[in-house]
Amino acid sequence: MSKNTMKHAINVGAVQQEKKINAFERYLSLWVALCMVAGLALGKWLPAVTEGLRRLEFGEGSQINVPIAILIWLMITPMMMKVDFAAVKNVGKRSGGLMVTLFVNWLVKPFSMALFGWIFFRHIFSGLISPADADQYIAGVIILAAAPCTAMVFVWSYLTDGDPAYTLVQVSLNDLIMLLLFAPIVRFLVSGASSLEVPFVVLLYSVIIFIVIPLAAGIGLRLWFIARRGRPWFERELLPAMAPVSMTALMTTLVLIFAFQADNITGKFLHVLLIAIPILIQVYFNSAFAYGLMKLFGVSYSVAAPGALIGASNFFELAVATAIALFGPGSGAALATVVGVLIEVPVMLSVCAVCNRTRHWFPASDVSGAHVKLKGWAGVRDPQEGGR
């Protein structure tokens, strides 16, 4: 081994050893569980308060809860501020990995989840849950799978030495496609795999309220702040400062959802475990499938790893909001999406571990993810900068 090669290997290894996510993100499942307990306590001990919050809707019968909608905006808008849609102009560069990601996200993932949901809830678990609950859970897992992950992908990409610039292109293009395909895919699959009817108007309102509005706000704020203070300040100072806003809004949203779900959860705790099974299978199936396709087509590791992770994780904030808008905050569909939040972090960390152990399966990256700085994304800092 030459001196330069040895030096490169030592540098990469040092960076890998220092890579970490903050304590809040690492233990997100624990915080979700605590929110579950707090929500259940609120729903059981203060039923009048819970019912009052539940009745606050945008119009009679709209199912769009005002407190949750405001919290979703606070949650999603800072995440959308991170996405630079100007990066989509580079879509033609190393298009193989991008095509695999889009294929898995939009032609495999939602359809495989509909199949798994139908098999498990309609057949395997038919003796444990009612047909009405089965319909709700099928709808919930489909909504969860039809929303590709946005913010947390940058964390997973960082932990696997993914190319952050290419990850940005993947996320940006997925967000644009989501504007067009999310609503029709959800309606088609939910109507086909369950006996539920999905009002397209309500679904369209959900897309406008929970995607278009925060997306437009995020783009506008991003451009405005960069124009006034510059990109370095925006990425190094503002984005990390906004991360607690998103996480606080997420936790508060979950407390309300579990409060609205208090009677369902306490009476159907077994259902939470049953819902987790097809979600887990779907995550590992899609990540393995995407990763295998990346290897088959000779994609470099720094593109293959984040591509597989995007195909496995979900934009659970959007999924929760959509399930609430369609079926109500106390519905089984909303419960199914929340179960997805509960298991997301530990499952994705396990996928990251597999990717890191199998990087030798892939050709060398054109750009080493270990030497591309990823600053300000979801609270992750460049390890060379030290703490602040």
Secondary structure, 3 states (H helix, E strand, C coil): CCHHHHHHHHHHHHHHHHCCCCHHHHCHHHHHHHHHHHHHHHHHHCHHHHHHHHCCECCCCCCCEHHHHHHHHHHHHHHHHCCCHHHHHHCCCCHHHHHHHHHHHHHHHHHHHHHHHHHHHHHHCCCCCCHHHHHHHHHHHHHHHCCECCHHHHHHHHHCCCCHHHHHHHHHHHHHHHHHHHHHHHHHHHHHHCCCCCCHHHHHHHHHHHHHHHHHHHHHHHHHHHHHHCHHHHHHHHHHHHHHHHHHHHHHHHHHHHHHCHHHHHHCHHHHHHHHHHHHHHHHHHHHHHHHHHHHCCCCHHHHHHHHHHHHCECHHHHHHHHHHHHCCCCHHHHHHHHHHHHHHHHHHHHHHHHHHCHHHCCCCCCCHHHCCCCCECCECCCCCCCC
